[in-house]
Amino acid sequence: MYRLGLILLVSMLLAACGAPTQNGGANRQALEARFGEERIRLSDGTRLPLRRWLPAQPSPQAVVLALHGFNDYSRAFQGLGHYLAERGIASYAYDQRGFGETASRGLWAGGPRMIDDARAVLLRLRQRYPDTPVYLLGESMGGAVALSAAAEGELPADGLVLLAPAVWARQTMPWYQRTALWVAARVAPEWRPSGKGLGRVASDNTEMLRGLGRDPLVIKKTRIEAVEGLANLMDRALAASPALPLPTLILYGARDDIVPRQATCRMLRSLPGREAVAWRFAYYQAGYHMLTRDLQGERVMGDIVAWLQDPQAALPSGEEATGNWAVSVCGMAV
């Protein structure tokens, strides 16, 4: 049962697309970021590969910093980046430590370090665009980083966009999954299960998924100790939910096989009242985990653009969960 529970856990975490953990939580200090043409240089010497998608006009309507998911990298936002640029919105994305083309590829940097990186890069964007709204967008693991960063201290952003945020905290897992992960991370930390063959579907866009399978920069197998690090980050993100301080657009698919609905509902029930913080929730009936890369991805991207341009505007997809949304989405009243 322990092994089955762990395989199920890992398959759900890895289906969207390891190694030893770095001591990213110790000796934290404020970082500074400098932008080069192809990389961001942080004040601790780390260089993070950078992608940017800029509109034709010199002054964008808004600026987005996008954080990718577990085992993915900044190219995940290529479609969204072009879509935003065509509509006057600039977007930036970098390979987070331990992923993509970073020197520490395969090493789990630690949630605190990833949060500090996002804060430093976001501050640099705020300095570069002082008169333009700046938003932090996170997909899956990136959503956990964004949510944690916003709740744990003043963030130089005007709002958040959370795409299927990874909030599958231990308190929402069955006991046997929690136990199996704890045991395996200590007994066999180098074990690298792939989770293949267990029927988890990250998207209905089969061609895109095949492309990820061929992409050498997408990590296919991750050591269990890195999965435990992700679980720690998800714990942190869910715990941060009650302290959400910024206007936020949360997007989630009814067919998400990666982040369970009960975990998302736990996060939604934990958020501050909407009279205190203007958060909104879109629930896509045909949506999977990789919402902007699904076959209906343009509907999701259209909602993101509408919200970035006017956080009070109606979402063009018509899939915002309003009224008695908690019953229709979560099966219970808040």
LUMMAR-102008 format. One record per residue (C-alpha): residue number from 1; residue in one letter; x, y, z. Coordinates in nm, 2 decimals. Example, Ala and Ser with C-alpha at 12.3 -4.5 7.8 and 13.67 -1.06 7.14 Angstrom:
<recs>
rec filum->1	guse->A	c1->1.23	c2->-0.45	c3->0.78
rec filum->2	guse->S	c1->1.37	c2->-0.11	c3->0.71
</recs>
This chain:
<recs>
rec filum->1	guse->M	c1->0.00	c2->0.00	c3->0.00
rec filum->2	guse->Y	c1->0.28	c2->0.24	c3->0.08
rec filum->3	guse->R	c1->0.45	c2->0.19	c3->-0.25
rec filum->4	guse->L	c1->0.12	c2->0.22	c3->-0.44
rec filum->5	guse->G	c1->0.04	c2->0.54	c3->-0.25
rec filum->6	guse->L	c1->0.38	c2->0.69	c3->-0.33
rec filum->7	guse->I	c1->0.36	c2->0.59	c3->-0.70
rec filum->8	guse->L	c1->0.02	c2->0.76	c3->-0.72
rec filum->9	guse->L	c1->0.15	c2->1.07	c3->-0.56
rec filum->10	guse->V	c1->0.46	c2->1.09	c3->-0.79
rec filum->11	guse->S	c1->0.25	c2->1.01	c3->-1.10
rec filum->12	guse->M	c1->0.02	c2->1.30	c3->-1.02
rec filum->13	guse->L	c1->0.30	c2->1.54	c3->-0.95
rec filum->14	guse->L	c1->0.51	c2->1.44	c3->-1.26
rec filum->15	guse->A	c1->0.24	c2->1.37	c3->-1.52
rec filum->16	guse->A	c1->0.25	c2->1.74	c3->-1.62
rec filum->17	guse->C	c1->0.54	c2->1.72	c3->-1.82
rec filum->18	guse->G	c1->1.56	c2->1.50	c3->-0.91
rec filum->19	guse->A	c1->1.81	c2->1.51	c3->-0.76
rec filum->20	guse->P	c1->1.97	c2->1.60	c3->-0.43
rec filum->21	guse->T	c1->1.83	c2->1.90	c3->-0.25
rec filum->22	guse->Q	c1->2.02	c2->2.22	c3->-0.22
rec filum->23	guse->N	c1->2.02	c2->2.40	c3->0.11
rec filum->24	guse->G	c1->1.81	c2->2.69	c3->-0.02
rec filum->25	guse->G	c1->1.63	c2->2.77	c3->0.30
rec filum->26	guse->A	c1->1.94	c2->2.85	c3->0.51
rec filum->27	guse->N	c1->2.11	c2->3.19	c3->0.53
rec filum->28	guse->R	c1->1.84	c2->3.36	c3->0.33
rec filum->29	guse->Q	c1->1.93	c2->3.71	c3->0.21
rec filum->30	guse->A	c1->1.76	c2->3.96	c3->-0.01
rec filum->31	guse->L	c1->1.86	c2->3.90	c3->-0.37
rec filum->32	guse->E	c1->1.91	c2->4.15	c3->-0.65
rec filum->33	guse->A	c1->1.85	c2->4.06	c3->-1.02
rec filum->34	guse->R	c1->2.00	c2->4.20	c3->-1.33
rec filum->35	guse->F	c1->1.87	c2->4.13	c3->-1.68
rec filum->36	guse->G	c1->2.09	c2->4.02	c3->-1.96
rec filum->37	guse->E	c1->1.98	c2->3.93	c3->-2.31
rec filum->38	guse->E	c1->1.94	c2->3.56	c3->-2.24
rec filum->39	guse->R	c1->1.99	c2->3.53	c3->-1.86
rec filum->40	guse->I	c1->1.90	c2->3.68	c3->-1.53
rec filum->41	guse->R	c1->2.20	c2->3.72	c3->-1.30
rec filum->42	guse->L	c1->2.12	c2->3.72	c3->-0.93
rec filum->43	guse->S	c1->2.34	c2->3.87	c3->-0.67
rec filum->44	guse->D	c1->2.44	c2->3.53	c3->-0.53
rec filum->45	guse->G	c1->2.60	c2->3.46	c3->-0.87
rec filum->46	guse->T	c1->2.32	c2->3.23	c3->-1.00
rec filum->47	guse->R	c1->2.23	c2->3.27	c3->-1.37
rec filum->48	guse->L	c1->1.87	c2->3.18	c3->-1.48
rec filum->49	guse->P	c1->1.79	c2->3.14	c3->-1.85
rec filum->50	guse->L	c1->1.54	c2->3.41	c3->-1.95
rec filum->51	guse->R	c1->1.27	c2->3.43	c3->-2.22
rec filum->52	guse->R	c1->1.07	c2->3.74	c3->-2.30
rec filum->53	guse->W	c1->0.78	c2->3.82	c3->-2.53
rec filum->54	guse->L	c1->0.74	c2->4.19	c3->-2.59
rec filum->55	guse->P	c1->0.47	c2->4.38	c3->-2.78
rec filum->56	guse->A	c1->0.55	c2->4.60	c3->-3.08
rec filum->57	guse->Q	c1->0.47	c2->4.92	c3->-2.89
rec filum->58	guse->P	c1->0.74	c2->5.04	c3->-2.65
rec filum->59	guse->S	c1->0.50	c2->5.09	c3->-2.36
rec filum->60	guse->P	c1->0.31	c2->4.78	c3->-2.27
rec filum->61	guse->Q	c1->-0.03	c2->4.78	c3->-2.11
rec filum->62	guse->A	c1->0.09	c2->4.54	c3->-1.84
rec filum->63	guse->V	c1->0.39	c2->4.33	c3->-1.76
rec filum->64	guse->V	c1->0.37	c2->3.96	c3->-1.65
rec filum->65	guse->L	c1->0.64	c2->3.75	c3->-1.48
rec filum->66	guse->A	c1->0.55	c2->3.38	c3->-1.54
rec filum->67	guse->L	c1->0.67	c2->3.10	c3->-1.32
rec filum->68	guse->H	c1->0.67	c2->2.75	c3->-1.47
rec filum->69	guse->G	c1->0.57	c2->2.41	c3->-1.31
rec filum->70	guse->F	c1->0.76	c2->2.12	c3->-1.17
rec filum->71	guse->N	c1->1.00	c2->1.96	c3->-1.42
rec filum->72	guse->D	c1->0.91	c2->2.21	c3->-1.69
rec filum->73	guse->Y	c1->1.09	c2->2.53	c3->-1.78
rec filum->74	guse->S	c1->1.03	c2->2.88	c3->-1.92
rec filum->75	guse->R	c1->0.94	c2->2.76	c3->-2.27
rec filum->76	guse->A	c1->0.61	c2->2.65	c3->-2.12
rec filum->77	guse->F	c1->0.49	c2->3.00	c3->-2.17
rec filum->78	guse->Q	c1->0.58	c2->3.04	c3->-2.54
rec filum->79	guse->G	c1->0.21	c2->3.02	c3->-2.66
rec filum->80	guse->L	c1->0.09	c2->3.25	c3->-2.38
rec filum->81	guse->G	c1->0.37	c2->3.49	c3->-2.42
rec filum->82	guse->H	c1->0.30	c2->3.54	c3->-2.79
rec filum->83	guse->Y	c1->-0.07	c2->3.57	c3->-2.72
rec filum->84	guse->L	c1->-0.01	c2->3.84	c3->-2.46
rec filum->85	guse->A	c1->0.24	c2->4.03	c3->-2.68
rec filum->86	guse->E	c1->-0.01	c2->4.05	c3->-2.96
rec filum->87	guse->R	c1->-0.25	c2->4.22	c3->-2.72
rec filum->88	guse->G	c1->0.00	c2->4.48	c3->-2.59
rec filum->89	guse->I	c1->0.12	c2->4.29	c3->-2.28
rec filum->90	guse->A	c1->0.48	c2->4.21	c3->-2.21
rec filum->91	guse->S	c1->0.58	c2->3.88	c3->-2.04
rec filum->92	guse->Y	c1->0.90	c2->3.74	c3->-1.90
rec filum->93	guse->A	c1->0.97	c2->3.39	c3->-1.78
rec filum->94	guse->Y	c1->1.29	c2->3.23	c3->-1.65
rec filum->95	guse->D	c1->1.40	c2->2.87	c3->-1.58
rec filum->96	guse->Q	c1->1.36	c2->2.83	c3->-1.20
rec filum->97	guse->R	c1->1.66	c2->2.69	c3->-1.01
rec filum->98	guse->G	c1->1.70	c2->2.32	c3->-1.08
rec filum->99	guse->F	c1->1.50	c2->2.32	c3->-1.40
rec filum->100	guse->G	c1->1.55	c2->2.37	c3->-1.77
rec filum->101	guse->E	c1->1.90	c2->2.50	c3->-1.86
rec filum->102	guse->T	c1->2.00	c2->2.61	c3->-1.52
rec filum->103	guse->A	c1->2.35	c2->2.50	c3->-1.40
rec filum->104	guse->S	c1->2.18	c2->2.32	c3->-1.10
rec filum->105	guse->R	c1->1.94	c2->2.13	c3->-1.32
rec filum->106	guse->G	c1->1.79	c2->1.83	c3->-1.12
rec filum->107	guse->L	c1->1.87	c2->1.98	c3->-0.78
rec filum->108	guse->W	c1->1.58	c2->2.09	c3->-0.57
rec filum->109	guse->A	c1->1.67	c2->2.45	c3->-0.46
rec filum->110	guse->G	c1->1.41	c2->2.47	c3->-0.18
rec filum->111	guse->G	c1->1.09	c2->2.67	c3->-0.17
rec filum->112	guse->P	c1->1.24	c2->2.97	c3->0.02
rec filum->113	guse->R	c1->1.51	c2->3.02	c3->-0.24
rec filum->114	guse->M	c1->1.26	c2->3.00	c3->-0.53
rec filum->115	guse->I	c1->1.04	c2->3.25	c3->-0.36
rec filum->116	guse->D	c1->1.33	c2->3.49	c3->-0.31
rec filum->117	guse->D	c1->1.42	c2->3.45	c3->-0.68
rec filum->118	guse->A	c1->1.07	c2->3.54	c3->-0.79
rec filum->119	guse->R	c1->1.07	c2->3.84	c3->-0.55
rec filum->120	guse->A	c1->1.40	c2->3.97	c3->-0.68
rec filum->121	guse->V	c1->1.31	c2->3.94	c3->-1.05
rec filum->122	guse->L	c1->0.97	c2->4.09	c3->-0.99
rec filum->123	guse->L	c1->1.13	c2->4.39	c3->-0.82
rec filum->124	guse->R	c1->1.36	c2->4.44	c3->-1.12
rec filum->125	guse->L	c1->1.06	c2->4.44	c3->-1.35
rec filum->126	guse->R	c1->0.88	c2->4.69	c3->-1.13
rec filum->127	guse->Q	c1->1.19	c2->4.92	c3->-1.15
rec filum->128	guse->R	c1->1.20	c2->4.87	c3->-1.53
rec filum->129	guse->Y	c1->0.83	c2->4.95	c3->-1.57
rec filum->130	guse->P	c1->0.75	c2->5.20	c3->-1.29
rec filum->131	guse->D	c1->0.43	c2->5.33	c3->-1.44
rec filum->132	guse->T	c1->0.29	c2->4.99	c3->-1.57
rec filum->133	guse->P	c1->0.09	c2->4.73	c3->-1.38
rec filum->134	guse->V	c1->0.31	c2->4.43	c3->-1.30
rec filum->135	guse->Y	c1->0.16	c2->4.09	c3->-1.23
rec filum->136	guse->L	c1->0.30	c2->3.76	c3->-1.11
rec filum->137	guse->L	c1->0.16	c2->3.45	c3->-1.29
rec filum->138	guse->G	c1->0.24	c2->3.09	c3->-1.18
rec filum->139	guse->E	c1->0.14	c2->2.76	c3->-1.32
rec filum->140	guse->S	c1->0.12	c2->2.45	c3->-1.09
rec filum->141	guse->M	c1->0.45	c2->2.46	c3->-0.89
rec filum->142	guse->G	c1->0.50	c2->2.82	c3->-1.01
rec filum->143	guse->G	c1->0.15	c2->2.90	c3->-0.86
rec filum->144	guse->A	c1->0.27	c2->2.76	c3->-0.53
rec filum->145	guse->V	c1->0.58	c2->2.99	c3->-0.54
rec filum->146	guse->A	c1->0.37	c2->3.29	c3->-0.64
rec filum->147	guse->L	c1->0.10	c2->3.24	c3->-0.37
rec filum->148	guse->S	c1->0.37	c2->3.19	c3->-0.10
rec filum->149	guse->A	c1->0.57	c2->3.49	c3->-0.22
rec filum->150	guse->A	c1->0.26	c2->3.71	c3->-0.21
rec filum->151	guse->A	c1->0.14	c2->3.60	c3->0.14
rec filum->152	guse->E	c1->0.48	c2->3.60	c3->0.31
rec filum->153	guse->G	c1->0.58	c2->3.96	c3->0.27
rec filum->154	guse->E	c1->0.51	c2->4.27	c3->0.06
rec filum->155	guse->L	c1->0.54	c2->4.18	c3->-0.31
rec filum->156	guse->P	c1->0.61	c2->4.44	c3->-0.58
rec filum->157	guse->A	c1->0.31	c2->4.33	c3->-0.79
rec filum->158	guse->D	c1->-0.04	c2->4.45	c3->-0.87
rec filum->159	guse->G	c1->-0.19	c2->4.11	c3->-0.86
rec filum->160	guse->L	c1->-0.16	c2->3.73	c3->-0.92
rec filum->161	guse->V	c1->-0.27	c2->3.49	c3->-1.18
rec filum->162	guse->L	c1->-0.27	c2->3.13	c3->-1.05
rec filum->163	guse->L	c1->-0.30	c2->2.85	c3->-1.31
rec filum->164	guse->A	c1->-0.39	c2->2.52	c3->-1.14
rec filum->165	guse->P	c1->-0.17	c2->2.62	c3->-0.84
rec filum->166	guse->A	c1->0.00	c2->2.33	c3->-0.67
rec filum->167	guse->V	c1->-0.17	c2->2.33	c3->-0.33
rec filum->168	guse->W	c1->-0.19	c2->1.95	c3->-0.28
rec filum->169	guse->A	c1->-0.06	c2->1.98	c3->0.08
rec filum->170	guse->R	c1->0.00	c2->1.68	c3->0.30
rec filum->171	guse->Q	c1->-0.31	c2->1.76	c3->0.50
rec filum->172	guse->T	c1->-0.52	c2->1.69	c3->0.19
rec filum->173	guse->M	c1->-0.34	c2->1.36	c3->0.11
rec filum->174	guse->P	c1->-0.44	c2->1.02	c3->0.23
rec filum->175	guse->W	c1->-0.23	c2->0.90	c3->0.53
rec filum->176	guse->Y	c1->-0.07	c2->0.62	c3->0.33
rec filum->177	guse->Q	c1->0.06	c2->0.87	c3->0.07
rec filum->178	guse->R	c1->0.21	c2->1.10	c3->0.34
rec filum->179	guse->T	c1->0.37	c2->0.80	c3->0.51
rec filum->180	guse->A	c1->0.50	c2->0.65	c3->0.19
rec filum->181	guse->L	c1->0.66	c2->0.97	c3->0.08
rec filum->182	guse->W	c1->0.82	c2->1.03	c3->0.42
rec filum->183	guse->V	c1->0.96	c2->0.67	c3->0.43
rec filum->184	guse->A	c1->1.09	c2->0.67	c3->0.07
rec filum->185	guse->A	c1->1.26	c2->1.01	c3->0.10
rec filum->186	guse->R	c1->1.46	c2->0.87	c3->0.39
rec filum->187	guse->V	c1->1.52	c2->0.51	c3->0.28
rec filum->188	guse->A	c1->1.56	c2->0.55	c3->-0.10
rec filum->189	guse->P	c1->1.60	c2->0.93	c3->-0.17
rec filum->190	guse->E	c1->1.76	c2->0.85	c3->-0.51
rec filum->191	guse->W	c1->1.47	c2->0.65	c3->-0.63
rec filum->192	guse->R	c1->1.34	c2->0.80	c3->-0.96
rec filum->193	guse->P	c1->0.99	c2->0.68	c3->-1.04
rec filum->194	guse->S	c1->0.84	c2->0.81	c3->-1.36
rec filum->195	guse->G	c1->0.47	c2->0.75	c3->-1.29
rec filum->196	guse->K	c1->0.42	c2->0.62	c3->-1.64
rec filum->197	guse->G	c1->0.13	c2->0.39	c3->-1.72
rec filum->198	guse->L	c1->-0.10	c2->0.50	c3->-1.44
rec filum->199	guse->G	c1->-0.34	c2->0.69	c3->-1.66
rec filum->200	guse->R	c1->-0.29	c2->1.04	c3->-1.54
rec filum->201	guse->V	c1->-0.36	c2->1.30	c3->-1.82
rec filum->202	guse->A	c1->-0.21	c2->1.64	c3->-1.79
rec filum->203	guse->S	c1->-0.38	c2->1.78	c3->-2.10
rec filum->204	guse->D	c1->-0.61	c2->1.69	c3->-2.40
rec filum->205	guse->N	c1->-0.34	c2->1.83	c3->-2.63
rec filum->206	guse->T	c1->-0.17	c2->1.51	c3->-2.72
rec filum->207	guse->E	c1->0.06	c2->1.67	c3->-2.97
rec filum->208	guse->M	c1->0.19	c2->1.91	c3->-2.71
rec filum->209	guse->L	c1->0.24	c2->1.63	c3->-2.46
rec filum->210	guse->R	c1->0.44	c2->1.43	c3->-2.72
rec filum->211	guse->G	c1->0.66	c2->1.74	c3->-2.77
rec filum->212	guse->L	c1->0.73	c2->1.76	c3->-2.40
rec filum->213	guse->G	c1->0.82	c2->1.39	c3->-2.41
rec filum->214	guse->R	c1->1.08	c2->1.46	c3->-2.68
rec filum->215	guse->D	c1->1.21	c2->1.78	c3->-2.52
rec filum->216	guse->P	c1->1.54	c2->1.70	c3->-2.34
rec filum->217	guse->L	c1->1.50	c2->2.00	c3->-2.11
rec filum->218	guse->V	c1->1.18	c2->1.86	c3->-1.96
rec filum->219	guse->I	c1->1.28	c2->1.64	c3->-1.66
rec filum->220	guse->K	c1->1.13	c2->1.29	c3->-1.70
rec filum->221	guse->K	c1->1.23	c2->1.13	c3->-1.37
rec filum->222	guse->T	c1->1.28	c2->1.30	c3->-1.04
rec filum->223	guse->R	c1->1.44	c2->1.17	c3->-0.72
rec filum->224	guse->I	c1->1.20	c2->1.12	c3->-0.43
rec filum->225	guse->E	c1->1.38	c2->1.38	c3->-0.22
rec filum->226	guse->A	c1->1.29	c2->1.64	c3->-0.48
rec filum->227	guse->V	c1->0.93	c2->1.53	c3->-0.47
rec filum->228	guse->E	c1->0.94	c2->1.57	c3->-0.09
rec filum->229	guse->G	c1->1.07	c2->1.93	c3->-0.15
rec filum->230	guse->L	c1->0.77	c2->2.00	c3->-0.37
rec filum->231	guse->A	c1->0.54	c2->1.86	c3->-0.11
rec filum->232	guse->N	c1->0.69	c2->2.10	c3->0.14
rec filum->233	guse->L	c1->0.63	c2->2.39	c3->-0.10
rec filum->234	guse->M	c1->0.27	c2->2.28	c3->-0.15
rec filum->235	guse->D	c1->0.23	c2->2.27	c3->0.23
rec filum->236	guse->R	c1->0.36	c2->2.63	c3->0.24
rec filum->237	guse->A	c1->0.13	c2->2.75	c3->-0.03
rec filum->238	guse->L	c1->-0.18	c2->2.61	c3->0.12
rec filum->239	guse->A	c1->-0.09	c2->2.75	c3->0.46
rec filum->240	guse->A	c1->-0.03	c2->3.09	c3->0.29
rec filum->241	guse->S	c1->-0.38	c2->3.10	c3->0.14
rec filum->242	guse->P	c1->-0.56	c2->3.29	c3->0.42
rec filum->243	guse->A	c1->-0.30	c2->3.57	c3->0.40
rec filum->244	guse->L	c1->-0.35	c2->3.64	c3->0.02
rec filum->245	guse->P	c1->-0.31	c2->4.01	c3->0.00
rec filum->246	guse->L	c1->-0.35	c2->4.10	c3->-0.37
rec filum->247	guse->P	c1->-0.62	c2->4.08	c3->-0.64
rec filum->248	guse->T	c1->-0.59	c2->3.74	c3->-0.78
rec filum->249	guse->L	c1->-0.73	c2->3.54	c3->-1.08
rec filum->250	guse->I	c1->-0.74	c2->3.16	c3->-1.00
rec filum->251	guse->L	c1->-0.79	c2->2.92	c3->-1.29
rec filum->252	guse->Y	c1->-0.87	c2->2.55	c3->-1.26
rec filum->253	guse->G	c1->-0.99	c2->2.27	c3->-1.49
rec filum->254	guse->A	c1->-1.27	c2->2.03	c3->-1.40
rec filum->255	guse->R	c1->-1.06	c2->1.75	c3->-1.56
rec filum->256	guse->D	c1->-0.74	c2->1.83	c3->-1.38
rec filum->257	guse->D	c1->-0.57	c2->1.49	c3->-1.30
rec filum->258	guse->I	c1->-0.27	c2->1.64	c3->-1.13
rec filum->259	guse->V	c1->-0.39	c2->1.88	c3->-0.85
rec filum->260	guse->P	c1->-0.69	c2->1.71	c3->-0.69
rec filum->261	guse->R	c1->-1.01	c2->1.91	c3->-0.67
rec filum->262	guse->Q	c1->-1.03	c2->1.87	c3->-0.29
rec filum->263	guse->A	c1->-0.69	c2->2.04	c3->-0.25
rec filum->264	guse->T	c1->-0.81	c2->2.33	c3->-0.47
rec filum->265	guse->C	c1->-1.13	c2->2.35	c3->-0.27
rec filum->266	guse->R	c1->-0.94	c2->2.36	c3->0.05
rec filum->267	guse->M	c1->-0.74	c2->2.65	c3->-0.08
rec filum->268	guse->L	c1->-1.05	c2->2.84	c3->-0.20
rec filum->269	guse->R	c1->-1.22	c2->2.79	c3->0.14
rec filum->270	guse->S	c1->-0.90	c2->2.93	c3->0.31
rec filum->271	guse->L	c1->-0.88	c2->3.25	c3->0.11
rec filum->272	guse->P	c1->-0.98	c2->3.58	c3->0.27
rec filum->273	guse->G	c1->-1.33	c2->3.70	c3->0.21
rec filum->274	guse->R	c1->-1.39	c2->3.87	c3->-0.13
rec filum->275	guse->E	c1->-1.48	c2->4.19	c3->0.05
rec filum->276	guse->A	c1->-1.12	c2->4.20	c3->0.18
rec filum->277	guse->V	c1->-0.93	c2->4.08	c3->-0.13
rec filum->278	guse->A	c1->-1.06	c2->4.08	c3->-0.48
rec filum->279	guse->W	c1->-1.00	c2->3.72	c3->-0.59
rec filum->280	guse->R	c1->-1.19	c2->3.55	c3->-0.87
rec filum->281	guse->F	c1->-1.21	c2->3.19	c3->-0.97
rec filum->282	guse->A	c1->-1.27	c2->3.04	c3->-1.32
rec filum->283	guse->Y	c1->-1.36	c2->2.68	c3->-1.34
rec filum->284	guse->Y	c1->-1.32	c2->2.53	c3->-1.69
rec filum->285	guse->Q	c1->-1.55	c2->2.23	c3->-1.75
rec filum->286	guse->A	c1->-1.32	c2->2.10	c3->-2.04
rec filum->287	guse->G	c1->-1.00	c2->2.21	c3->-1.87
rec filum->288	guse->Y	c1->-0.71	c2->1.99	c3->-1.77
rec filum->289	guse->H	c1->-0.40	c2->2.08	c3->-1.57
rec filum->290	guse->M	c1->-0.21	c2->2.26	c3->-1.85
rec filum->291	guse->L	c1->-0.48	c2->2.51	c3->-1.91
rec filum->292	guse->T	c1->-0.31	c2->2.75	c3->-2.15
rec filum->293	guse->R	c1->-0.18	c2->2.45	c3->-2.35
rec filum->294	guse->D	c1->-0.50	c2->2.25	c3->-2.36
rec filum->295	guse->L	c1->-0.70	c2->2.24	c3->-2.69
rec filum->296	guse->Q	c1->-0.92	c2->2.51	c3->-2.54
rec filum->297	guse->G	c1->-0.62	c2->2.71	c3->-2.43
rec filum->298	guse->E	c1->-0.72	c2->3.02	c3->-2.62
rec filum->299	guse->R	c1->-1.03	c2->3.05	c3->-2.40
rec filum->300	guse->V	c1->-0.82	c2->3.05	c3->-2.09
rec filum->301	guse->M	c1->-0.57	c2->3.30	c3->-2.24
rec filum->302	guse->G	c1->-0.86	c2->3.53	c3->-2.34
rec filum->303	guse->D	c1->-0.97	c2->3.53	c3->-1.97
rec filum->304	guse->I	c1->-0.62	c2->3.61	c3->-1.85
rec filum->305	guse->V	c1->-0.59	c2->3.91	c3->-2.10
rec filum->306	guse->A	c1->-0.94	c2->4.04	c3->-2.00
rec filum->307	guse->W	c1->-0.85	c2->4.03	c3->-1.63
rec filum->308	guse->L	c1->-0.50	c2->4.19	c3->-1.68
rec filum->309	guse->Q	c1->-0.66	c2->4.47	c3->-1.88
rec filum->310	guse->D	c1->-0.94	c2->4.52	c3->-1.62
rec filum->311	guse->P	c1->-0.96	c2->4.31	c3->-1.31
rec filum->312	guse->Q	c1->-1.33	c2->4.38	c3->-1.27
rec filum->313	guse->A	c1->-1.42	c2->4.29	c3->-1.63
rec filum->314	guse->A	c1->-1.64	c2->3.99	c3->-1.71
rec filum->315	guse->L	c1->-1.43	c2->3.69	c3->-1.83
rec filum->316	guse->P	c1->-1.51	c2->3.62	c3->-2.20
rec filum->317	guse->S	c1->-1.52	c2->3.25	c3->-2.15
rec filum->318	guse->G	c1->-1.82	c2->3.28	c3->-1.93
rec filum->319	guse->E	c1->-1.67	c2->3.01	c3->-1.70
rec filum->320	guse->E	c1->-1.62	c2->3.22	c3->-1.39
rec filum->321	guse->A	c1->-1.76	c2->3.04	c3->-1.08
rec filum->322	guse->T	c1->-1.99	c2->3.29	c3->-0.92
rec filum->323	guse->G	c1->-2.29	c2->3.27	c3->-0.69
rec filum->324	guse->N	c1->-2.31	c2->2.94	c3->-0.51
rec filum->325	guse->W	c1->-1.99	c2->2.82	c3->-0.67
rec filum->326	guse->A	c1->-1.87	c2->2.62	c3->-0.37
rec filum->327	guse->V	c1->-2.16	c2->2.38	c3->-0.41
rec filum->328	guse->S	c1->-2.12	c2->2.34	c3->-0.78
rec filum->329	guse->V	c1->-1.74	c2->2.31	c3->-0.78
rec filum->330	guse->C	c1->-1.66	c2->2.16	c3->-0.44
rec filum->331	guse->G	c1->-1.99	c2->1.99	c3->-0.35
rec filum->332	guse->M	c1->-2.03	c2->2.17	c3->-0.03
rec filum->333	guse->A	c1->-2.10	c2->2.52	c3->0.10
rec filum->334	guse->V	c1->-1.81	c2->2.73	c3->0.22
</recs>
